[in-house]
Amino acid sequence: MIVILNFGGQYIHLIARRVREMGVYSEIVPHNISAQKLKSLKPEGIILSGGPASVYAKNAPQPNKAIFKLGIPMLGICYGHQLIARYNGAHVDPSALGRFGKIQMTVNNKSGLLKSLKGKEQVWFSNYDVVTAVPKTFKVTAKTTSCPVAVMESQSKKQYGLQFHPEVIHTPSGKKILENFVFGICHAKKSWETKYLPETLGKSVKKTVGQNNVLLAVSGGVDSTVVAALLHQALGSQLYCVHVDHGLMRKDEVSEIKRMFKHLKVKNFKVVDASNLFLQRLKNVSDPEQKRKIIGHTFIEVFEKEAKRLKRSAHISFLAQGTIYPDRIESGSTSKQAAKIKSHHNLTLPKRMQLKILEPIKDLYKDEVRALGLQLGLPKEFIYRHPFPGPGLAVRILGPVDKAKVKILQEADAIFIDELKKQKEYHKIAQAFAALFPVKAVGVMGDSRSYEYVISLRAVSTTDFMTADWYRMNGNLLSDVSNRIVNEVRGVNRVVYDITQKPPGTVEYE
C-alpha cells in the first residue's frame, strides 16, 4: 500500500488513481495523521500531496514531524515537496513569480525518481513558492529556468521531492516517475485489481447495513445505477430504489430509467414525480450555487417524505447515494484545506437528515465505477454513456430555469447526441451536451426577424474529468447539428461551439 497525506490539493485523487492503475492499493489519509497510526497501516511508501496553502501561511497544514523519522520512502509533490525541504532545513522562497502550466525541465541525473527519462522533459507546474537550495544529503536532479530545484532526492533519508505534478496527463513522463517511486524505491508489489471490487464492496455493504433496509437515490446516471446493481446483488429485497423526477432530466430519460430497473429486476422501485415542486422553487433563481442547494435540499426533502412512508412498513435506516471521489474533491469535502470549486448535488445535505448515509463507491473514480458496472452485468452501452449532473439541466440552463427553457434544451441536447451517435463520434468523446444561454440573439427565419435563444454545444476529451480539452469536432458534423437544432427546435436561432479547456473553465457551465 501507498499512503497519501491529504494537504487539500485538487489533484490528490489523481495521485491515488495513478498508483491504483499500477496495481498497487493506495489510501488517502488526513495530513496530520499520527506517526503511530501511519506506521500501523504498514505502507511501502508515503506521498505528501500538493495543496493551496503556502508553507509560510499562519494556518498552513503541517504533518506530524515524527513521520519523517519512520524511515519509510517519502515523496513530496508541490506543497509536499516544500514541506520536505523545510523540515530538513532548506529555505522555501515565497516567490512573486508564478509557475503555471507546461514547462520544459532539464534532467541532471537519471537515477532514482528520474530513471529512464530524457534529458529534456515537459512537466506541469502550478505554484508560486519555490525551494531555492536543497537540504544536506539531498541533491538536485532536475531544474527549469525559473525553478532551481524541480526535483530533489536523498537516497540516505529515502526522501524525494517534485515541484511539479507527475499525476496529471500534461506531464507525459509522470507515470514513469511515479512507477520509479512505487516500484523502484518503495519496492511495492502489485495487489490491487478492480475485478475484486464487487466482492469487496458487497461484503462491506453487508457489514454496514446488517438486517436494515436501504433507500437508494436513483438519478438514472451511471454512478447511482452501478450502486443499485451492487446493492441489489448484496442486499436483495432490503434495497428500495426511488427516482425523484425533478423535471430537469434529458429527453425521455425517465422512461429509460424505468426500463433499466426492470432489466436489473429490482423488486422495490418507484418514480416520484416532483417536477412542479422543483421548478417552482427554482423560479427566478440565477446563482449556480443557490440552484444546487435548492435542488439538493428539495431532493432530500422529497426523499425524507418517501422514507417516512416506507419506514412504517420497511424500516428504512440508510440513504444510499452514488457519490464518487471527484464529487468530493470538487466540493472540498475530503480535506479542510481543499479549495471549494462547486457544491455537488450529493453533498449539499441538510443537517436535519434523518437517515444514515451510505456511499459505497465514494472512493472510486469514474473508470473504476464503469469497470465495476460491467462486472455487475450492466449493459455496455449504458455504462459508457456520458456523465449527467445530479442537478440535471438546471446547471445547463444558465440563469433562471422554467419549463419552456427545459423543453428547448431537452430537444437541442437530444439532437446533438443523436448526431454524435449517427456519425460514430459519441464514444470518442468523454462528455458532450448542449447548454442554453440566458441571452437572445437577432436572426432571420422565414424572411422575418427573429429574436431567440442561443444554444452552446460542449464536447471534451479527458480521462479523469479534473483536466479536460475541447474536442476537435468535424466541421460538417457541427453544421449538421446546428442546422437540425435551428430548424427543429422552436425558440433557438443560433448555435455556438465551446472551445474552452478545463482549467480555466469547468466541464459544466454551473
N, C-alpha and C positions, 0 to 999 in steps of 0.2 A: 504493500500500500504506500501511496504517496500522499502526505497530508499537506493541505494548502491553507495557510493562515490568511484570513479574510480582513484586509485593510480597507475594504469598500470600493475596490476597483470595478469599473463597469465590465471589464473583460475577465473577471475572475472565473466565471463558469466556463469560459473558453479554455482556460488552463486545465481545469478538471476534465473537460471533454477531450482535449488533445491527449492527456495521459490515458484516459479510458480507451481511446482509439488505438493506443499501442498495446492494449490487452492487459493493462495494469489498473487495478482499482484505485480511485482517488476519492478523497473525502475532504470537504471544506469545513473548517472549524473556526471558532472565534479567534480574533487576533491575539487576545490576552489569555488564551488557554494556559493552564499551569504546566510547567515542565514535567511534573509527575504524571498528569493526565495525558500529555502528549506522548511521553515515553511508554505509557501503558497501551497505547494504540499500536506499538511496535512497527512504526513506519520505516521503510527503507530510505526515505528521503523527505525533506521538508521544503516547501516553496513558500516564500513570502510574496504575497500578491502586490500589485500596484494599488494606488488609492488617490483620491482627490486632494488630500491634505499635503502640507509642506512639513517636513520633519522638524522644522523650527516653530511651527504653529503652537500656540499655547495649549490647545487641547488635542494635539496630534496623537493618533492612536499609536501606542507603543506595545511591543511584545514583552512577555516575561523574559527578562535578561538571562535567566537560567537556561533557556532553550539553546542559547549559543554555546553552552558548555556540555551539551549532551553528546557531542561527537557524531551526530547524525548528519550526513551530507545535506547542505542547505543551499538553495538557490533563491536569490532575491531578484525580483523583476520590478524595474522602475522605482517606485517608492520603497519596495523591499530591498532593492539594490542599495539605496541610500541609507536605509536602516542598518544594513550590514556594515557599510563603510563607517557610519557614525559610531556604531557600537565598538568598532575596532580602532577608533581614534582618528579617523580621517575627517577632513573638512568637506562639508557639503555647501556649495555656493548657491544662495538664493538668487539665481540669475534673473535679470530682466529680459533676457533673450529666450524666447520660446523655441522649442524644437517639436514640430508637429508634422506628421505625415511621412512620406517616403524620403529616406536619406541614405546616401552611399556610405558604407562603413569599410574601413581598411583593417584587414586582419593581420596582426603582427605575429601571432603564434597559433598554430593549428593543433595544439594538443588540448586535452580536456574538453571543455564545452564546445570548442570550435573545430574539433577533429573532422577532417574531410571537407571543410568549407573552402571556398575560393578566396583569392587574395582581396577581392572586392565583393561586397555583398549589399544588397538592398535590404534595409530594415525599416521598421515602423516606429517612430518616436511619438511621444505625447507627454511632454514635460517642460517645466521651467527650471527647477533646481537641478544641479549637476554636481557630481563628485569631481573635484579638481585634482586630487592626488590620492594614490592608493595607500592603505594602511600597511604596516610592517607585515612581512611574509606574503603579501599579495603582489601580483604582477598584472600589468595592463596587457591584455591580449588582443584588444581591438579598440579603435578610436574613429572619430569623424572630425571634420574640420571645426565643428562647434562643440564637440563633446570629447574631451581628452581621455575620459575613462568610459568608453561604451561597454566594455566587458572587462571584468577583473576576476582573478582566480587565486585561491590559496589552497593548494593541494594538502598542505600540512594541517590546516584548520578544517578542510573539507567544506569551505565556504566559497560561493561563487555569486557574481552579480552581473545583471544585464540592465543597461539603462533603457533599452528599447523593449518592445513587446514581441516575443517569439511566437506567441499563441495565435496572432491574427494572420489572416491569409496574405496580408500585404508584406509580411516577412517571409519570402519564399523558402528560405532555409531554416525557418523557425522550427519546423517539425524535427529536422535533423539535430538542431541544438538541444531540444527537449529530450530526444532519444539519447543523445550523448550523456545528458544528466541522469535520466531514469535508468538506462541500462549500463552505460559505460562507467558512471561514477557511483550510482546507488546500487548497481547490480540487482535491480528488481527483476522479478520473474513474471511472465505473462500468466494471468489467472482470471481475468475479467472478460466475460463474454455475454452478450445480450441474450443468447439462447437460454440462459438460466433465469432470466427476468420473470417469466410467468410463474415459475415455481417459487422463486424467492419472494416476489411481491405478494403472491397468493397466500403464502404462509404468514407473512407479516400482517396482511389484512385480517386473516382469521384470528390471529393472536390479539389484535387490537379490538376487533369487533365482538368476538365471542359469540354469544347467542342473541345479541341485539340486532335490530334491523337498521338498514341504511337507506336514506333518501338521497338519490343522485340527481344533481343538477345537470340535465342534458341540454347542451346548446345546439347539438347537431354537427359540431365540428369534430375534427379528428381526435383531439385530446379527450374530450368528455366521452366520446363513443368508445375509445380504447379503454377508458376507465370502466365503462359499462360492461364491456366484454370481459375485462379482468375480474370485476366484482361478481358478475353473473356466474363465471366459472368457479370462483372461490366460495360464494355465498348462496347461490341458487335463489330460492324464494325469499331469502332475507333481504333481497335488493328490491327497492321501489324506485323506478325511474320516472321523473316528471320533466317534461319540456314546457317551459314558460314561453309562450308565443308573445313576444313583445312588439310584434308588428313591424319589426325592423330587420327581418330576415331577407335573404336573397329570394328571387322569384321561385315559387313552387317548393321552397325549402321545407316547409312543414310536412308536405306530402312525402318528400324524400326521407325525412326523419322517421315517419311512421313506417315506411317500407323497410328501413334499416333495422328497426327494433323488432319488426315481425321476423326478419331474417335471423336476428340474434336469439329469437324465441324467449325474450324477456317476458315473464308472466305478468309482472306488475308494472305496466307502463301507461302513462296518462299525459295528454296535452292540455294545458291550461291556457285559455285564450285571455290574455291580459293586455292586448294591444291598445285598447282605448285608454286604459289607465296610464300606460307608459307615454303615449303620445300627448295625453292631457298634461302630465307633469313636465314634459319636455317643451311645452309650448312657450315660445319666446325666449328660450334659453340658448345662448350662443357660446358661452365659455366651455371649452372641451372638458376641463376637469370637473366642472359642475355637471355636465352631461353624464360623465362616467359615474359620478357619485349618485346622481338621481337614479340612473339605471341600476347600479349596484345595490342601492338601498331598496328600491322598489322590487327588484328581483328577490332579495331576501325576504321582504315583507310578504310577497306572494307565496314564497316557499314556506314561511313560518305558518301562514294561514293553512296551507295544504298539509304541513306537518302536524299541526294541531288536530286536523281532521283525521289524519292517519294514526296519530298517537292513540286515539281512543280504541282503535282496533288492531293496529300493527305494532304499537310501541316503538316508534322510531326514536333512535338515540343519536344517530350520526347523520351529518350532511356531507356527502362526498362531492368533490369538485375536480375538474380536470386541469388544475393549476400545474404548469411546468416551470422549469428553472428560469428561463428568460423572463417569464411574467414577474417572478420575484425579484430578479435583478433590476429590471426597469422601474419597479415600484420602490426600490431602495429598501426592501424588507429583509435582505439577507445579512445586512450589517448596519449598525447605527452610523457608520461612516459613509455608506453608499449614497451617492447623489441621486435624488429622485428625478426621473425623466417624465413619467406619467403614471397615473393610477391605473391599475388593471381591474377589470370587472370582478374577478375572483378575489381581489384583495382589498376591496373597499367595504368591508363588512361592518355593520353597526354593532356596538358593544352589547346591545340587548339580545344578541343572537342566543337562542335557547338550545341549540344542538351543538354537539361536538363536531369539529371539522375534521374530515378525513380526506387527505390529499395523497393518494398512493403513488402518483408519478411526479411529485413536486421536485424531485432531484434529477429528473431525466431531461434530456434535450430532445428537440423535435425529431431528429433522425432516430434516436433510441425509442421514442414513442411509436414511430412508424414501424420500426422493426418488431416491437412488442405486439402491435396490432396485427401484423401479418402472421406472427406465431399464434395469435389467438383466433385466427381464421377469418379476419375481416377482409372484404374484397379489396384487391389491389387498386382498382380504380377509385375506391373511396379513400383508402389510406393516403394516396398521393394527390388528393385534392389540395388546392391552395388554402392556406390558413384564412380564417374568417374571424374578425374580432368579436369578443363577447358582447360589447355594446351594439354590435351589428352596424347597420347603415347609418346610425346616428352619428358615428365618427367619420363617416364618408360623405355626409351632408354637412358641409362647413356652414356654421351659423345655425339659426333656428331650424327645427325639424317640424314638418307637418305631413299629413297623409299624402297630399298631392306630390310633394317632393320625393317621398319614399317610392311612390309608384313610378315616377320618372326614372329614378336611379335604378330601381329593380329591372326595368326594361332595358336601359342602356347597358347595365352590367351584364345582363343575360346575353345580349348581342355580342359584346366584347368576348366573353368566354366561349360562346358558340363558335365564333370565327377562329379563335385561337385553336380550338379543338379540330375544326374542319381542316385547317391549314397545318395541322400537326406541329403546332408551336407550344401548346399548353404545357406539356411535360418538360420542355426545355427551360421553363420559367419557374422561379421559386414562388412568386406571388404576383398575380395580376388582378386588377379590379378597376372599376370606374368610380369616380367621385363627382359630386355636384357642388359647384362653386356658388357662393351666395351673391352672385352678381349676374346681371343680364347684359347681353351684347346686341347691337343692331345687326340685322341680317336682311336678306331679300329672299322671300319664299313665295312662289306663285305670283311674281311680278308686284308683290306688295312688300312694304317694310315690315319686318318682324323685330320683336324685342323679347328675346327668350334667354334661357339659362345656358351656361357653359358647362360642358362635361369634360373632365380631365381623365385621361387614361394613364394608369400607372402599372409598370411591369418591372420587376427587379430580378437580378441574379444574386444569389447568396447561398452560403452553406450553413450559416449559423444565425442569421437574422439580426446580428449585432452590428455588422457592417454589410452594406449592400451597394451594388452598382446598378444603374438603369440598364434595362435590356435593349440591345440594339435591334429594334423591331424593323422588319421588312417594310419599306415604304408602301408597297402595293397592299399589304395586309392592313396597315393603318388607314389607307384610303378606303378600303372595303368596309372597315369598321365604322369609320366616320360617315360614309355615305348611308349605311344602314341606320345608324343612330339618328341622323338628321331627318331621314325620310320616314322612319318607323316610330319614332318617339316624339309625341306631341309635347311641346314646351322646351325643346332644345334646338338651337340653330348654329351651335359652334362646338367643335371638339378639338382639344389640345392634348399633347403628349408630354408627360413629365419626365425630364432627364436629370433629376436631382439625385445625387448619391446620398448614402447614409454612412457616417455623418457627412454633411451637416444636417440633412433632413432626417426624418424617420420614414419607415416604410409606409405607415398610415399617415393621414394628414392631421388627425387629432388623437 
